[in-house]
């Protein structure tokens, strides 16, 4: 191989490496995990390798102490969930639906007599398929990360961020993205 052929080969290889990296960046979600801290009232968005992409202030359920137990308790749940629904036409600007109730919530609800065995199974099946769980049970549902413009002090149990924050998050989050809500 001549010197000129070697330089061409190096340029082609460099081009392929850059092209592969660009395809990877454009096809993979930028946000790979969301962590909400109820005590700090923050939402942290993480990218690959645990890199923090952004930290945003949040408004939580009006009764923020403790985990959500039932419909109407105005509490934000605690636990491990995933984004199961994206609503670009939300009445709260944009919204990311969470997989509440999860299997742990359903187990507590079944043990407390708040849901039936059939409802427990339906929640378990939705979790296994990474789909939207039943949102119309005594446990409540339709918990979202959504925008807010009114400077609200609290929600009915959702996680509200500024409209600017949800505009940043919405396109970078895919269905199935893990969401951890800490006390």
N, C-alpha and C positions, 0 to 999 in steps of 0.2 A: 504494500500500500504506500502510495506516495504521500508526501507532506500535505499536498492539497486535498487528496482524498481523505486523509485523516482529519483535517480541519472540517471538511464537509460532514463527515460522520459525527464529529463532536457537536456541530451546530444542529444537526438533525436530532441527535439524542437530547440535547438541551431543549429544543423545541418540543419534543415529545414529553419530556418531564414537566415543562411548564403547562402544556396542554392538559396533561393528566391531572395536575394540581388544580387547574382552573375548572375542569369538569367536576372534580370532587367538591370544590368549594360551592359551585353553582347547584349541585344536585343534592347535597346533604343539608339537613336542617342546621341552622346556625345555633339555635337553642336546643341543647340536648337534655336539659333538666331545669326544672324550676323549683326553688325552695322558698316557701312563705314562712316567715317567723312571726307568729302572732304576738309574741312578747315585744319584739323589736318593731313590729308593724312595717315590715319590709318584704318585698319580693325580690329575690336574687335570681337572675337568669344566668345559666352556665352553658358554656360551649364545650367543645372537645377538650379533653385532658383536664377538665375541671376548671377551666379558665372562666373567671367572672366576666360576663359581658355587660352587665348592668345591674344596679340595685335601685329599686323604686319604692317610694312610700306607698302604703296601702291603707284603705279603710276596710274594716272587717264587720262582722255581724254585730249588731247593737249590744248583744249579750255575749261579748267575746270570751269571757272566762269559761273554760271547759269546752269539751267537744260537742258537736251537734248530736242530738239524740232523737229528735222528732221534728216533724213538720211544724213550722211556726215558732220554734224556740229562739229564732233570730241568732243562732250561734253558727260560727264558721267551723266546719269539720276539722278534725286532726287525723293525720295518717298519710298513707301512700295511695296516690291516685294517678290517673293519666288523663291527658286531654282526649276526650271522646267525641267532641263536637266543636266545629268552628262556625260562628254565626257572623257573616259580614254585614248583616242587616239588623243587628241587635238594637233594641230601644236604648241601650247604653253604649252606643257608638259601634264598637266591635266587641265580640266576646268569645271566650274559650271555655267550653263546657267541660266540667270535671266529672270523673267517674264515681261520684258519690251517689249512693252508698257503695262502699267496697265490701269485700267478704268479711272483714273484721266488724264493720258496722252492722252488716246483716246478721252475723253471729250473735252480737249483743242484742239486736232487735228481736231475733228469734227467741233467745233465752228470756227476754223480758216480756214476751208475748205481744210485741208490737207488730210483728209481721208473721205471716203464715209460712209453713214449710214450702208451699208452692212459690211464694214470693222470694224466700231464701234461695231456692233452686234457680229461679229466674235471674236473680242478681249474680249467683255463682256462674251461670252459663254466660251471661253478658261479660263478666270479668274474664272468663277463660277465652272468649272470642275477641276480647279487647273492643267491645262495643259499648253503647250507651246502656247503663243499667236502668232498671225500672225506676222512674222518677216520681211515680204516683203511689207511694206507699206511706204508711204512718211515719217512716223515717225521714221523709222529705226528699228533696232532690232539686235538680236544676240549679246546682251550685256552679257559678261562673267566675272566671277572672274577666272583668269587664271595665270599660272606660267609665269616667264620671266627669261631669262638667260643673256640678253644683257645689263642690267643696263639701260634700256630705260628711257627716261625722260617723255614720255607720250604715250598714246594709242589712238586708233581711237574712244574711248568712253568706253572701258572696264575698269576693275579694275585689275591691274597686281600686283601680289605678287611674292616673290621669289619662285623658284621651291621647295625649302625646305618647305616653308609655305604651298603651295598648296598640297604637299605630306602629311602634317599633317592634313589639313582640309578635303581633298577629301574623305577619308574613314569614317570620323566622321560626315559628312553632308548627310542628306537624302533628297530626293525629297520632296518639300513642306516646307523646312526650311525657315522661314521668314528672309528677308534681308531688312534692312532699310538703305537707302543712304541719309545722311544728308548733307546740304550745307557746 
